[in-house]
Amino acid sequence: MGKAKMFKINSVATFPNVFQNPHFTNPKLINSNGEEVELKGKWKSEVFKNSNPLVLELACGKGDYTLALAEKYPQKNFLGVDIKGARIFTGAKNALEKNFSNVAFARMKIENITNFFAEGEVDELWITFPDPFPKKGDAKRRLTAPSFLKRYAAICKPNTVVNFKTDDLPLFHFTREMIEEAGLPLLYYRENIYAAPLDFAELNIQTYYEKSHLANGRTINFLKFELKQ
């Protein structure tokens, strides 16, 4: 592991806006003081100190969407979730420097997400450029596979909207198939979103990875759907 990556991993553990689950078989979160904290059902009251809606960005990477949405919607709470501490470092550091009180980050495996959020605790989801896991045998690892949709439904309010943005067209088509098979309402679907004027201002937010994909000539796709309990 390089020195820069190790520095980020060590630094993020000291950030007051980051909570980590370092031992993935143990459903405990650790705060910046190295203390175990129980936040299930308490994210709004304990972390954000309010009762505003809670929005998760899953596979948040460097937290580009988390920060941009938080700036656009100060009346909502935003939590970026990713497994990589070195990625979270960038977003968490920027949030602290900008004094964003409505931003936090959690390092955890998304397959364990029901360990850390209570039923009906989450108000909206964003899934931005997740790993497509292109091999057929890895389909169950995709963040829009049926098992993940069930996890999201378990922690979200009824009728929660899920926003999904990706450069991977096979994953995009797979996601639509999973939504239809689950009988979930598809609220919006568009391939190559930049080929025409954008229908939502939020789509103009471009992540670090998205900019790289666009530079390589890839197209960006977006859909949104509604979860049902």
LOPANU-279375 format. One record per residue (C-alpha): residue number from 1; residue in one letter; x, y, z. Coordinates in steps of 0.5 Angstrom, whole numbers, always signed. Example, Ala and Ser with C-alpha at 12.3 -4.5 7.8 and 13.67 -1.06 7.14 Angstrom:
- 1 / a / +25 / -9 / +16
- 2 / s / +27 / -2 / +14
***
This chain:
- 1 / m / +0 / +0 / +0
- 2 / g / +3 / +7 / -2
- 3 / k / +4 / +12 / +3
- 4 / a / -1 / +17 / +0
- 5 / k / -6 / +12 / +1
- 6 / m / -4 / +10 / +8
- 7 / f / -4 / +17 / +10
- 8 / k / -11 / +18 / +8
- 9 / i / -14 / +12 / +11
- 10 / n / -10 / +14 / +18
- 11 / s / -13 / +21 / +17
- 12 / v / -20 / +19 / +16
- 13 / a / -20 / +15 / +22
- 14 / t / -19 / +22 / +26
- 15 / f / -25 / +26 / +22
- 16 / p / -31 / +27 / +26
- 17 / n / -36 / +27 / +21
- 18 / v / -34 / +20 / +19
- 19 / f / -36 / +13 / +22
- 20 / q / -33 / +6 / +21
- 21 / n / -34 / -1 / +21
- 22 / p / -27 / -4 / +21
- 23 / h / -29 / -11 / +23
- 24 / f / -35 / -13 / +18
- 25 / t / -37 / -19 / +22
- 26 / n / -38 / -14 / +28
- 27 / p / -44 / -9 / +27
- 28 / k / -41 / -4 / +31
- 29 / l / -39 / +3 / +28
- 30 / i / -33 / +7 / +31
- 31 / n / -32 / +14 / +31
- 32 / s / -26 / +19 / +31
- 33 / n / -25 / +18 / +38
- 34 / g / -24 / +10 / +37
- 35 / e / -31 / +9 / +41
- 36 / e / -36 / +4 / +39
- 37 / v / -43 / +8 / +37
- 38 / e / -50 / +6 / +36
- 39 / l / -53 / +10 / +31
- 40 / k / -58 / +5 / +28
- 41 / g / -65 / +9 / +28
- 42 / k / -61 / +15 / +31
- 43 / w / -57 / +18 / +25
- 44 / k / -61 / +25 / +25
- 45 / s / -61 / +26 / +32
- 46 / e / -54 / +24 / +34
- 47 / v / -50 / +26 / +28
- 48 / f / -54 / +31 / +25
- 49 / k / -58 / +34 / +31
- 50 / n / -64 / +35 / +27
- 51 / s / -70 / +31 / +24
- 52 / n / -69 / +33 / +17
- 53 / p / -69 / +28 / +11
- 54 / l / -64 / +23 / +11
- 55 / v / -61 / +22 / +4
- 56 / l / -56 / +16 / +3
- 57 / e / -51 / +16 / -3
- 58 / l / -48 / +9 / -4
- 59 / a / -42 / +7 / -7
- 60 / c / -40 / +15 / -6
- 61 / g / -33 / +14 / -8
- 62 / k / -30 / +21 / -7
- 63 / g / -37 / +24 / -4
- 64 / d / -38 / +29 / -10
- 65 / y / -45 / +28 / -10
- 66 / t / -46 / +28 / -3
- 67 / l / -43 / +35 / -2
- 68 / a / -46 / +38 / -8
- 69 / l / -53 / +36 / -6
- 70 / a / -52 / +38 / +1
- 71 / e / -50 / +45 / -2
- 72 / k / -56 / +45 / -6
- 73 / y / -61 / +42 / -1
- 74 / p / -58 / +45 / +6
- 75 / q / -65 / +43 / +9
- 76 / k / -63 / +35 / +8
- 77 / n / -58 / +31 / +11
- 78 / f / -53 / +27 / +7
- 79 / l / -49 / +21 / +8
- 80 / g / -44 / +18 / +4
- 81 / v / -43 / +11 / +4
- 82 / d / -37 / +7 / +1
- 83 / i / -32 / +1 / +3
- 84 / k / -26 / +5 / +1
- 85 / g / -23 / +10 / +7
- 86 / a / -18 / +13 / +2
- 87 / r / -24 / +15 / -3
- 88 / i / -28 / +18 / +3
- 89 / f / -22 / +22 / +5
- 90 / t / -23 / +27 / +0
- 91 / g / -31 / +28 / +1
- 92 / a / -30 / +28 / +9
- 93 / k / -24 / +33 / +8
- 94 / n / -28 / +38 / +4
- 95 / a / -34 / +38 / +8
- 96 / l / -30 / +39 / +14
- 97 / e / -26 / +45 / +10
- 98 / k / -33 / +48 / +8
- 99 / n / -36 / +47 / +15
- 100 / f / -42 / +43 / +12
- 101 / s / -46 / +41 / +18
- 102 / n / -51 / +37 / +14
- 103 / v / -46 / +32 / +11
- 104 / a / -43 / +25 / +14
- 105 / f / -39 / +19 / +11
- 106 / a / -40 / +12 / +13
- 107 / r / -35 / +6 / +11
- 108 / m / -38 / +0 / +11
- 109 / k / -40 / -6 / +7
- 110 / i / -47 / -4 / +3
- 111 / e / -49 / -11 / +4
- 112 / n / -49 / -10 / +11
- 113 / i / -53 / -4 / +11
- 114 / t / -59 / -6 / +15
- 115 / n / -54 / -7 / +21
- 116 / f / -53 / +0 / +22
- 117 / f / -60 / +4 / +20
- 118 / a / -67 / +3 / +23
- 119 / e / -73 / +1 / +19
- 120 / g / -76 / +7 / +15
- 121 / e / -70 / +11 / +17
- 122 / v / -68 / +13 / +10
- 123 / d / -72 / +18 / +6
- 124 / e / -68 / +18 / -1
- 125 / l / -62 / +14 / -4
- 126 / w / -57 / +16 / -9
- 127 / i / -53 / +10 / -13
- 128 / t / -47 / +13 / -17
- 129 / f / -43 / +10 / -21
- 130 / p / -42 / +3 / -17
- 131 / d / -38 / -3 / -19
- 132 / p / -42 / -6 / -25
- 133 / f / -39 / -13 / -24
- 134 / p / -40 / -15 / -31
- 135 / k / -39 / -23 / -30
- 136 / k / -45 / -26 / -30
- 137 / g / -43 / -30 / -24
- 138 / d / -42 / -24 / -20
- 139 / a / -49 / -21 / -22
- 140 / k / -52 / -22 / -14
- 141 / r / -46 / -17 / -12
- 142 / r / -49 / -11 / -16
- 143 / l / -52 / -6 / -12
- 144 / t / -59 / -6 / -16
- 145 / a / -59 / -14 / -15
- 146 / p / -66 / -16 / -12
- 147 / s / -62 / -18 / -5
- 148 / f / -60 / -11 / -5
- 149 / l / -67 / -8 / -7
- 150 / k / -69 / -12 / -1
- 151 / r / -64 / -9 / +4
- 152 / y / -66 / -2 / +2
- 153 / a / -73 / -3 / +3
- 154 / a / -72 / -5 / +10
- 155 / i / -69 / +1 / +12
- 156 / c / -73 / +6 / +7
- 157 / k / -79 / +10 / +8
- 158 / p / -85 / +7 / +4
- 159 / n / -85 / +10 / -3
- 160 / t / -77 / +12 / -2
- 161 / v / -74 / +14 / -9
- 162 / v / -68 / +11 / -11
- 163 / n / -63 / +15 / -16
- 164 / f / -59 / +11 / -20
- 165 / k / -53 / +14 / -25
- 166 / t / -48 / +10 / -29
- 167 / d / -44 / +10 / -35
- 168 / d / -45 / +2 / -36
- 169 / l / -50 / +1 / -40
- 170 / p / -51 / -7 / -39
- 171 / l / -51 / -5 / -32
- 172 / f / -57 / +0 / -33
- 173 / h / -61 / -5 / -37
- 174 / f / -60 / -10 / -32
- 175 / t / -62 / -5 / -27
- 176 / r / -69 / -4 / -31
- 177 / e / -70 / -11 / -31
- 178 / m / -69 / -12 / -24
- 179 / i / -74 / -6 / -22
- 180 / e / -79 / -9 / -27
- 181 / e / -79 / -16 / -24
- 182 / a / -80 / -13 / -17
- 183 / g / -86 / -10 / -19
- 184 / l / -83 / -3 / -17
- 185 / p / -85 / +4 / -20
- 186 / l / -80 / +6 / -26
- 187 / l / -81 / +14 / -25
- 188 / y / -76 / +16 / -30
- 189 / y / -71 / +13 / -35
- 190 / r / -66 / +16 / -40
- 191 / e / -60 / +13 / -44
- 192 / n / -54 / +18 / -46
- 193 / i / -57 / +24 / -41
- 194 / y / -53 / +29 / -44
- 195 / a / -55 / +28 / -51
- 196 / a / -61 / +33 / -50
- 197 / p / -62 / +38 / -44
- 198 / l / -62 / +35 / -37
- 199 / d / -69 / +34 / -34
- 200 / f / -66 / +35 / -27
- 201 / a / -61 / +40 / -25
- 202 / e / -58 / +35 / -20
- 203 / l / -56 / +31 / -26
- 204 / n / -51 / +36 / -28
- 205 / i / -47 / +34 / -22
- 206 / q / -41 / +30 / -25
- 207 / t / -37 / +26 / -20
- 208 / y / -29 / +25 / -21
- 209 / y / -31 / +18 / -24
- 210 / e / -36 / +21 / -29
- 211 / k / -31 / +26 / -31
- 212 / s / -26 / +21 / -33
- 213 / h / -32 / +17 / -37
- 214 / l / -34 / +22 / -41
- 215 / a / -27 / +24 / -43
- 216 / n / -26 / +17 / -45
- 217 / g / -32 / +18 / -49
- 218 / r / -37 / +14 / -45
- 219 / t / -45 / +16 / -45
- 220 / i / -48 / +17 / -38
- 221 / n / -55 / +14 / -36
- 222 / f / -60 / +15 / -31
- 223 / l / -66 / +13 / -28
- 224 / k / -70 / +13 / -22
- 225 / f / -75 / +8 / -19
- 226 / e / -79 / +8 / -12
- 227 / l / -78 / +3 / -7
- 228 / k / -84 / -1 / -4
- 229 / q / -84 / -5 / +3
***
